[in-house]
Amino acid sequence: MRRFALCMMTSAALMAGLASQVQASSKDYSKSTKTDLVTKIMGNKSYQVYSSLKLEEVTKKVKTKSKGKKKYTVKKKKEWKFGKKLAASADFRYAHVQSKSYKVKGGKRYYYIYVDGRPVGYVNEKAFALSKANVVSQVSLVNNALNTNGFVTTDAINYLTDKHGSVVDVNSVKRSADRISEKAPGRYVVTYRYGKASGKVAVTVRSDVNEGISKADAKLGKGQCWQDLVLA
């Protein structure tokens, strides 16, 4: 039986098949061309989450000069306005955050997020972990002379995100090796890369082929039962 130990695995590994980058319409930057929700990973920095973000018509007085006299004309224009502040992005650091649309204000993307399946509000994309890799640091394999399937290196990935903080499909991640055989003892380093996100894992194949294998040599004594041996 193939056995290995993984360190620091998180539930985020279950999200890795959900990533595809969303796009906004050129008209108001508010509609996604995707209908599926994409998993986002919250970063360490905290940003405000707003209930809404919409274009509102505002009026402003503009100074004008006419024959040395100052006059004012009223002009109407549309500006992006935030709704009320609901929370900080740090509050959702360990929640399941998803999004499928965003709006652009001042050249910055604000994604509408869902937290644990519930709609919440808009947050600056800088709140996400952008181009980050989270992989298991070490893997240990028991030596196996049969050379079975070994350790599949995608199993060490908790998550990798793209430049917008979306979790990418593990099969899109470039890896220095697809699998590590447990037949040859030694230490192997596997590297992972997607865009600017990168990580590595150290895989150790232990040398003892008989590790964990033992022979049953217990014998029943007079007046004993198997339960006595187990409890002893």
C-alpha positions as CSV (number, residue, x, y, z in Angstrom):
1,M,0.0,0.0,0.0
2,R,1.4,3.4,-0.9
3,R,1.6,5.7,2.1
4,F,2.7,9.3,2.4
5,A,2.3,12.2,4.9
6,L,1.3,15.6,3.8
7,C,1.9,18.7,6.0
8,M,-0.2,21.8,6.3
9,M,-3.0,20.8,3.9
10,T,-5.9,23.2,4.0
11,S,-9.5,22.9,2.8
12,A,-8.6,25.3,0.0
13,A,-7.2,22.4,-1.9
14,L,-10.8,21.4,-2.6
15,M,-11.4,24.7,-4.4
16,A,-8.6,24.3,-7.0
17,G,-10.9,23.3,-9.9
18,L,-13.0,26.5,-9.8
19,A,-10.8,29.1,-11.5
20,S,-11.4,31.0,-14.7
21,Q,-10.9,34.7,-15.1
22,V,-13.9,37.0,-15.4
23,Q,-14.3,39.9,-17.8
24,A,-16.4,43.1,-17.5
25,S,-18.6,44.7,-20.1
26,S,-17.1,47.8,-21.8
27,K,-20.2,49.8,-21.1
28,D,-20.4,50.0,-17.3
29,Y,-17.9,47.4,-16.1
30,S,-20.5,45.6,-14.1
31,K,-21.5,42.5,-16.0
32,S,-19.5,39.3,-16.1
33,T,-19.3,37.2,-19.3
34,K,-19.2,34.1,-17.0
35,T,-22.1,32.7,-15.1
36,D,-20.1,30.5,-12.7
37,L,-18.7,31.7,-9.4
38,V,-14.9,31.7,-9.2
39,T,-13.1,31.1,-5.8
40,K,-11.0,33.9,-4.5
41,I,-8.4,33.7,-1.8
42,M,-8.3,36.6,0.8
43,G,-4.8,38.1,1.4
44,N,-3.3,39.5,4.6
45,K,-4.2,43.1,4.0
46,S,-7.6,44.3,5.0
47,Y,-9.9,46.5,2.8
48,Q,-13.5,47.7,3.3
49,V,-16.4,45.8,1.8
50,Y,-19.2,48.0,0.5
51,S,-22.8,47.2,0.1
52,S,-23.0,48.7,-3.4
53,L,-21.0,50.5,-6.1
54,K,-22.9,52.4,-8.7
55,L,-22.8,55.4,-11.1
56,E,-24.8,58.3,-9.7
57,E,-25.6,61.6,-11.4
58,V,-24.1,64.6,-9.5
59,T,-24.2,68.4,-10.2
60,K,-21.2,70.6,-9.8
61,K,-20.7,74.4,-10.1
62,V,-18.0,75.3,-12.5
63,K,-16.4,78.8,-12.5
64,T,-16.4,80.7,-15.9
65,K,-15.2,84.2,-16.8
66,S,-17.2,86.6,-19.0
67,K,-15.8,90.1,-19.6
68,G,-13.9,90.1,-16.3
69,K,-16.8,88.8,-14.3
70,K,-16.9,85.5,-12.6
71,K,-19.9,83.3,-13.2
72,Y,-20.9,79.8,-12.3
73,T,-22.5,77.2,-14.6
74,V,-24.0,74.0,-13.3
75,K,-22.8,70.8,-15.0
76,K,-24.1,67.3,-14.5
77,K,-21.9,64.2,-14.5
78,K,-21.9,60.7,-13.3
79,E,-19.5,59.5,-10.6
80,W,-19.0,56.1,-8.9
81,K,-20.4,56.0,-5.4
82,F,-20.0,53.4,-2.7
83,G,-22.8,52.2,-0.5
84,K,-22.4,51.8,3.2
85,K,-19.4,49.9,4.7
86,L,-20.4,46.4,5.7
87,A,-17.2,44.8,7.0
88,A,-13.5,44.4,6.5
89,S,-12.1,41.8,4.1
90,A,-10.0,40.4,7.0
91,D,-13.3,39.2,8.5
92,F,-13.5,36.7,5.7
93,R,-9.9,35.5,5.8
94,Y,-10.8,31.9,6.4
95,A,-14.2,31.8,4.7
96,H,-15.0,30.5,1.2
97,V,-15.0,33.7,-0.9
98,Q,-16.3,33.7,-4.5
99,S,-17.0,36.2,-7.3
100,K,-18.1,36.4,-10.9
101,S,-18.2,40.1,-11.6
102,Y,-16.5,43.4,-10.9
103,K,-16.7,47.1,-11.6
104,V,-13.8,49.5,-12.3
105,K,-13.5,52.7,-10.3
106,G,-10.5,54.9,-10.8
107,G,-8.7,52.2,-12.8
108,K,-9.1,49.7,-9.9
109,R,-11.2,46.6,-9.9
110,Y,-13.8,46.0,-7.2
111,Y,-15.2,42.5,-7.1
112,Y,-18.7,41.7,-5.9
113,I,-18.0,38.8,-3.5
114,Y,-20.1,35.9,-2.1
115,V,-19.0,34.5,1.3
116,D,-19.9,30.9,2.1
117,G,-22.5,31.1,-0.7
118,R,-24.1,34.4,0.4
119,P,-23.9,37.7,-1.5
120,V,-22.1,40.4,0.5
121,G,-20.7,43.4,-1.4
122,Y,-17.8,45.0,-3.3
123,V,-14.2,44.9,-2.3
124,N,-10.9,46.2,-3.9
125,E,-9.1,43.3,-5.6
126,K,-6.0,44.1,-3.6
127,A,-7.8,42.4,-0.7
128,F,-7.1,39.1,-2.4
129,A,-3.9,37.0,-2.4
130,L,-2.6,38.0,-5.9
131,S,-0.3,35.6,-7.7
132,K,0.3,33.5,-4.6
133,A,1.2,29.8,-4.2
134,N,0.3,27.7,-1.2
135,V,1.8,24.2,-1.4
136,V,2.7,21.5,1.1
137,S,6.3,22.1,2.3
138,Q,7.3,18.4,2.8
139,V,6.1,15.0,1.7
140,S,7.5,11.7,3.0
141,L,7.1,8.4,1.2
142,V,7.7,4.8,2.4
143,N,10.1,3.0,0.1
144,N,8.3,0.5,-2.2
145,A,10.3,-1.8,-4.5
146,L,7.2,-2.4,-6.6
147,N,7.3,1.2,-8.0
148,T,3.6,1.8,-8.0
149,N,1.9,5.1,-8.9
150,G,4.1,7.0,-6.4
151,F,3.4,10.5,-5.3
152,V,1.3,12.6,-7.8
153,T,2.7,16.1,-7.4
154,T,-0.6,17.9,-7.9
155,D,-1.6,16.4,-4.5
156,A,0.8,18.9,-2.7
157,I,-1.1,21.9,-4.0
158,N,-3.4,23.7,-1.6
159,Y,-3.9,26.6,-4.1
160,L,-2.3,28.9,-6.6
161,T,-3.9,32.2,-7.6
162,D,-3.6,34.3,-10.7
163,K,-2.9,38.1,-10.8
164,H,-6.5,38.8,-9.8
165,G,-6.6,36.4,-6.8
166,S,-8.6,33.7,-8.5
167,V,-7.7,30.0,-7.7
168,V,-6.4,28.3,-10.8
169,D,-7.0,24.7,-11.9
170,V,-4.1,22.5,-10.6
171,N,-3.7,21.1,-14.1
172,S,-2.8,24.6,-15.4
173,V,0.1,24.8,-13.0
174,K,3.6,24.1,-14.4
175,R,5.5,21.5,-12.4
176,S,9.0,20.2,-12.6
177,A,7.8,16.6,-12.2
178,D,4.4,15.0,-12.6
179,R,5.1,12.2,-10.1
180,I,7.8,10.9,-7.7
181,S,8.4,7.1,-7.6
182,E,8.8,5.6,-4.2
183,K,11.2,3.0,-5.6
184,A,14.4,5.1,-5.4
185,P,15.4,6.5,-2.0
186,G,16.4,10.1,-1.9
187,R,15.3,13.7,-1.6
188,Y,13.5,15.4,-4.5
189,V,12.5,19.0,-4.8
190,V,9.4,19.7,-7.0
191,T,8.8,23.3,-8.2
192,Y,5.4,24.8,-9.1
193,R,4.7,27.9,-11.2
194,Y,1.7,29.8,-12.6
195,G,2.4,33.3,-13.8
196,K,4.3,35.1,-11.0
197,A,3.1,32.6,-8.4
198,S,5.6,29.9,-7.5
199,G,6.3,27.3,-4.7
200,K,8.2,24.1,-4.0
201,V,7.9,20.9,-2.0
202,A,10.6,18.6,-0.7
203,V,9.8,14.9,-1.3
204,T,11.7,12.3,0.7
205,V,11.6,8.6,-0.2
206,R,12.8,6.7,2.8
207,S,15.4,3.9,2.4
208,D,14.0,1.1,4.6
209,V,11.9,-1.2,2.4
210,N,10.8,-3.2,5.4
211,E,9.6,-0.1,7.4
212,G,6.3,-0.7,9.0
213,I,6.2,-4.5,8.2
214,S,6.2,-6.9,11.1
215,K,5.5,-10.6,11.7
216,A,2.8,-11.8,14.1
217,D,4.5,-13.9,16.8
218,A,2.1,-13.6,19.7
219,K,0.9,-16.8,21.2
220,L,-2.0,-17.5,23.5
221,G,-1.1,-18.7,27.0
222,K,-3.2,-20.9,29.2
223,G,-6.4,-19.1,30.2
224,Q,-5.8,-16.2,27.7
225,C,-7.9,-14.9,24.8
226,W,-7.0,-12.7,21.9
227,Q,-8.5,-9.7,23.7
228,D,-6.0,-10.2,26.5
229,L,-3.1,-9.8,24.0
230,V,-4.5,-6.7,22.4
231,L,-5.0,-5.0,25.8
232,A,-1.7,-6.0,27.2
